[in-house]
Amino acid sequence: MESDKAEKTQVRGRWPKGVSGNPKGCAKGSRHKVTQAVQALLDGEAEGLTRKAVEAAMGGDMVALRLCLERICPAPKDRPLRVKLPEVKGASDLPGVTGAILDAVASGELTPSEGQAVAGLVEAHRKSLEMQEIELRVQALENHMGGGK
């Protein structure tokens, strides 16, 4: 008991590695003091700052222009893909799926990076099929050996 207490106490004003002085951590939604100070400075100034950035952009300031354009038209994020893929019921169906992905990339229906992402999902599905098959084999062996649950 005494050693447990000694491990959790501070050493030279610092907590030992892996031990927190506040096991519950920060309250949800709490903000850093610097963040709070910056927000207090900007309160009520957002409109004026935005106007100034737009004026600078209109005056030829390329950094301000980029900032404004990024807000008006942000970089595209993921989008839903509408690609018809064959149904996968087993490992024998996977070559057809990867072939369909390759065809979609080749025809421009998918970008190469989108094709790679879809192929990653297919690979994850293949692993789950493989794990299911292994589990079924193990259960069959256990039942055959009389050690089934």
Phi, psi and omega in degrees: 000316181295322181290325177299318181293320181294325181293329185270354182275164182289147175242115182052044177080004179237148176282146176297157181302133178086358180242132181251145174286343179229088185299336180281342180076190180288151176292146179299136178083358180289150183240153178294150182298324179295317178299317179296320180294317179296318179296322179296322179293324184273348180305125178082355182255356185302316182295316180295318179294320179296314179301316181297318179296319179294317179297318179296319179296317179293334179276359176106002178289109186294325179295315178295321179298314179299317179301313181295315181295324178296331179279324181287314184227082183295159178301139183296141176261191177303150178229154176295137180257134179247083181236130179276116179243145177294154179291142179250111177253340180197180183298330182292343180274346187295320178300326177294323180290313180295326175297319178295323178295315179299317178298318181295322177291316181296326181274354180088003178292327176235147171283161178303321180291324176294319177299320179295320179295317179295319178297326176296320176295320178296320179296319177298321178293321178299317179297321179292322176297318180298317180295321178297318180295318179297316180299316179297320179295317179296316178298318179296318178296318179296318178295321181292323181277354179084009181256017181295153182278000000 
